[in-house]
Amino acid sequence: MIIPAIIYLWAARDPERYRQVFWLALVEQVVLVLSCFYHRGAGDITWAGTIIPAAISGGLMFLVFVNLFQPRE
């Protein structure tokens, strides 16, 4: 988890140049949310173990959207 965080912080310096990194971040967060609900459906984790990571990932997806779809200058 440390390596992707470092890469995302590096890419945040110049979102225009590192647009593909933000697409990777978006895909990663969507997969995380889907895996949370899969494991809840399988009975591996509780609802709290599903909702909390999914909410955090939703917030991170919002931050990625802001950088990914901002108007180009």
N, C-alpha and C positions, 0 to 999 in steps of 0.2 A: 504493500500500500504506500510505502514511502517513495518508491521510484516513480509511480504515476503522478503523485502529488508534486514532486520536483519538476517533472516534465510539464505539468499543467501550469505551474507557477512560471516556468521559463517561457512558455508560450503566451502567457498573459501579458508579457512585456510588449509584444507586437502581434495582436490578434489577426491583423491583415496578412501577415507573412505566414503564420502558423495555423491557418484555418483548418487544415486536416487534423491537427491535434485536438481541436475542439469537436470535430465530428467523432473522433475516437472516444472522447470523454462522454459525449452524448450517448453513443452506443453502449459504453460501459455502464452508465447509470441506468439505462433502460433494462439491460440484462440483469443488473442487480435487483431492480424492483420486481422483475418477473421471477427471478429465482427465489426471492422472499416469499412470494405468494405460492410458488410451487412447493416449497418446503412446508408452508403452513397447510396446504392441501394434503400433503403426505403425512402430516401430523408430527413432523420433526421439531417444530418450534411453536411457541405460543403466539397469540395475537399481538401481544406487546413486542415480541421478537420480530414480528412482521411489520407492524405499523411504524415503529420508530425508525428502522433503517430505510423504509420506503419513503417516509416523510423527509428524512435528511437527503436522500437521493433526489427527491422531487425539488428540494431547494437548490441542490447543486445543478440539476437540469435547467432550472430557471436561470442561474448564473451563466451557464454555458450558452443558453439561447441568447442572452443579452450580448455576449461577445460574438456569437456566430452570425446573428442576423442583424447586426448594427449596420446602418447605412455606410456605404463606402464613400470615401472622399476623393 
